[in-house]
Each structure stands twice: as C-alpha cells, then as structure tokens.
Amino acid sequence: SLRRAALAAVALAALAGAGCITHTVRETVYSQGGLTVILRGDERGSTPVDQGYDQPITIAGVRLAHILSRIDLEDDSGKKRERRPAIATEFLYPMAEALGKGLAEAGPSQQVIVQLVERKKRLGVFDHYYLTSLLCWAKEGMLYVQVGRSGWEIPKRRRDAIPEPNPGEHPQAFRLIVVEGMSLVDAQTASVEWRSPIFA
C-alpha cells in the first residue's frame, strides 16, 4: 500500500541520516597509578572527523616536562592571588611521559586528555581525591595545552565519572602565566613552540 511505502521511505531516510550523525569516541591508551590518558575524537558514522592535527607526533618526555614545568597559574578566586605551578613538581615527569604516549598514539582527529587523580589523607584518616587534567593537541607546528583542572578536589558524587576537560571550558577560576616560547590562546590555554631550544 501507499502508506507502507511511505513508512518504508521514512525509515530508510532515518537510517541514511543516522550515518551522518556525529558522535564522540573515546579510547583509553594508558591507565596506571592514578594517571589516565584518553584519546577523544568525533566520528561521522564510523569515519573519524579529521581535525587536521599533526598527530601521531613524537615529542620526548623530557622536553614535555620542561614545557609543563614552565606553565604557572594564578588563582582568580579569593582576595589573595596565589601563583603556583599548574602541575605539582612531583607529577611533572609522570604527566609528561603520559602525554608523550598519548601524542604518539593519537590520530589527526583526536585530542589527548591526561588526567591525574591524587589521593591525600586528611587528619590521617579520611581520603580526599584531587584532579589535575590537561587537554592537548598538536597543530601547524604548535603544541596546544589547555589546563582543565589543577588540584581540584573531586566531590564524592563525581569520583566514578571524572570530568573531562573540553575546549574553552573553564571550571576553575584561574589564568595561566607563560614564558618565552609560549603564548596564551585564552586564559587557560597555551600554544607552545615545542621545538624551541628553550625546552631542550
């Protein structure tokens, strides 16, 4: 009947349209000792959406550690503005090595997310968990580093679903302070001339 034919046509159109729907795909490539590396990108149907990133790319862990060590932040909340490293010194090399792994495995459609969950005891008894996260990608000869969160205490309700950093989102009130060889894209994102001898 005409009605059945019309319904079939609608169903076929819906299926065809579904192939054009963009969805986010995540791949965990490293997870150890509180450190997790996730590659995140969009696919249309089953085809990755190329973002033109210069990846995979090899950057030595030592160079990445030198880059990360030169990114400070200044808290905008509260009366006293405190300047501190975006990444605590003891975590620099583990995070740099993890980021290097992610950049080496990422494709031209994937951003690299590095998450560090640190456990601290308060009063020697209670466990509290803190998140430092980065969102990174390489493009047109530059390395982009967005500090998603830095030493952020994770509420109990969110420990099973650690929040991922997203481009342009600033869940904490701070701004980055960078050095020569870097420039700010926004308050919490730096573009880095990663090949510069400054970071050797």
C-alpha positions as MATLAB code, in Angstrom:
seq = 'SLRRAALAAVALAALAGAGCITHTVRETVYSQGGLTVILRGDERGSTPVDQGYDQPITIAGVRLAHILSRIDLEDDSGKKRERRPAIATEFLYPMAEALGKGLAEAGPSQQVIVQLVERKKRLGVFDHYYLTSLLCWAKEGMLYVQVGRSGWEIPKRRRDAIPEPNPGEHPQAFRLIVVEGMSLVDAQTASVEWRSPIFA';
ca = [
       0.000    0.000    0.000;
       0.954    3.637   -0.323;
       1.049    4.026    3.471;
       3.515    1.145    3.864;
       5.688    2.527    1.068;
       5.692    5.950    2.716;
       6.644    4.454    6.107;
       9.424    2.419    4.496;
      10.761    5.540    2.796;
      10.773    7.416    6.122;
      12.588    4.511    7.809;
      15.219    4.391    5.045;
      15.731    8.153    5.255;
      16.192    7.883    9.016;
      18.797    5.124    8.597;
      20.652    7.117    5.967;
      20.594   10.176    8.208;
      21.959    8.154   11.116;
      25.152    7.623    9.153;
      25.689   11.383    9.136;
      25.269   11.801   12.890;
      28.475   12.870   14.628;
      29.281   11.141   17.893;
      32.237   11.302   20.286;
      34.535    8.299   20.579;
      36.994    7.750   23.436;
      39.945    5.391   23.629;
      41.896    4.892   26.869;
      45.522    4.198   25.920;
      47.119    4.365   29.383;
      45.837    3.927   32.924;
      48.198    3.379   35.829;
      48.958    4.847   39.249;
      46.211    7.457   39.129;
      47.204    8.580   35.615;
      44.884    8.081   32.651;
      45.368    9.044   29.003;
      42.296    9.234   26.780;
      42.202    9.909   23.050;
      38.949   11.652   22.170;
      37.571   12.450   18.747;
      34.391   12.667   16.719;
      33.189   10.152   14.163;
      30.555   10.619   11.484;
      29.041    7.203   11.067;
      32.182    5.107   11.537;
      34.564    7.593    9.904;
      36.813    9.800   12.106;
      36.287   13.539   11.570;
      39.751   14.832   10.630;
      40.646   17.945   12.646;
      43.972   18.449   10.889;
      46.050   17.704   13.984;
      49.778   16.912   13.443;
      49.370   13.527   15.051;
      50.711   10.988   15.707;
      53.762   13.005   16.773;
      56.829   12.131   18.831;
      57.933   14.634   21.496;
      60.447   13.472   24.105;
      59.144   13.155   27.654;
      61.957   15.385   28.975;
      61.016   18.156   26.518;
      57.351   17.868   27.504;
      58.334   18.028   31.193;
      60.323   21.219   30.511;
      57.274   22.684   28.757;
      54.819   21.758   31.515;
      57.196   22.995   34.226;
      57.089   26.487   32.721;
      53.310   26.843   32.924;
      52.171   28.554   36.115;
      48.723   29.689   37.096;
      47.317   32.458   39.221;
      44.100   31.834   41.112;
      41.463   34.462   40.436;
      39.239   33.386   43.309;
      39.577   34.895   46.768;
      41.214   38.146   47.840;
      44.804   36.880   47.721;
      46.043   35.999   44.244;
      48.306   32.990   44.545;
      50.766   31.999   41.814;
      51.738   28.334   41.674;
      52.795   25.676   39.161;
      49.889   24.323   37.110;
      51.292   20.836   37.743;
      52.891   19.946   41.060;
      56.617   19.204   40.675;
      56.375   15.557   41.791;
      53.923   14.809   38.971;
      55.698   16.640   36.142;
      57.622   13.707   34.689;
      54.824   11.111   35.012;
      52.346   13.501   33.337;
      54.864   14.438   30.634;
      55.577   10.769   29.843;
      51.837   10.036   29.741;
      51.231   12.999   27.418;
      54.045   11.788   25.151;
      52.388    8.362   24.909;
      49.077    9.986   24.002;
      50.539   12.245   21.306;
      52.399    9.284   19.775;
      49.209    7.217   19.525;
      46.695    9.936   18.635;
      45.471   10.399   15.082;
      44.695   13.637   13.182;
      41.134   13.565   14.564;
      41.932   13.034   18.276;
      42.615   15.309   21.218;
      44.749   13.958   24.066;
      43.349   14.078   27.594;
      45.680   13.461   30.545;
      44.063   13.027   33.951;
      45.912   12.674   37.250;
      43.943   11.686   40.344;
      45.880   12.218   43.560;
      44.770   10.739   46.868;
      45.531   12.594   50.091;
      44.622   11.808   53.649;
      43.184   14.498   55.887;
      43.602   14.196   59.649;
      45.443   10.963   58.835;
      42.136    9.169   58.335;
      39.888   10.477   55.565;
      40.777   10.085   51.894;
      40.320   13.075   49.626;
      40.891   12.955   45.873;
      42.250   15.754   43.675;
      42.226   16.082   39.889;
      44.729   17.736   37.576;
      43.828   17.422   33.897;
      45.170   18.557   30.537;
      43.646   18.753   27.067;
      46.316   18.774   24.351;
      46.755   18.615   20.593;
      49.462   19.447   18.051;
      48.617   21.583   15.021;
      50.555   23.635   12.461;
      53.845   23.178   14.296;
      52.485   24.197   17.699;
      51.535   22.198   20.778;
      48.351   23.388   22.479;
      47.983   22.776   26.212;
      44.735   23.573   28.000;
      44.859   23.138   31.777;
      41.397   21.775   32.522;
      41.713   21.485   36.294;
      44.602   21.858   38.716;
      44.478   20.333   42.206;
      40.660   20.325   42.095;
      39.015   18.360   44.880;
      36.720   15.743   43.365;
      33.297   15.626   45.050;
      32.254   12.134   46.169;
      29.393   12.083   43.676;
      31.807   12.557   40.747;
      34.510   10.042   41.644;
      33.002    7.401   39.372;
      32.731    9.828   36.451;
      35.828   12.040   36.415;
      35.010   15.219   34.429;
      36.952   15.615   31.188;
      38.308   18.961   30.026;
      36.582   20.483   26.996;
      37.879   23.241   24.704;
      37.118   26.695   26.050;
      35.563   25.442   29.302;
      36.983   26.974   32.476;
      35.526   25.165   35.505;
      38.105   26.700   37.869;
      38.844   30.408   38.313;
      42.492   30.775   37.323;
      44.587   32.132   34.475;
      47.823   30.797   33.085;
      51.146   32.611   33.237;
      53.544   31.503   30.497;
      57.135   32.163   29.447;
      59.056   32.827   26.232;
      58.222   30.271   23.555;
      54.560   30.219   24.587;
      51.551   32.463   24.109;
      48.046   32.418   25.538;
      45.134   31.378   23.329;
      42.724   32.053   26.181;
      43.025   32.340   29.974;
      43.685   28.624   30.423;
      45.177   27.503   27.087;
      48.756   27.995   25.879;
      50.198   27.496   22.407;
      53.777   26.271   22.648;
      56.644   26.412   20.130;
      57.588   22.932   21.301;
      60.658   22.643   19.036;
      62.241   25.762   20.594;
      65.699   25.190   22.148;
      64.286   26.800   25.311;
      62.568   23.471   26.085;
      65.529   21.220   25.214;
];
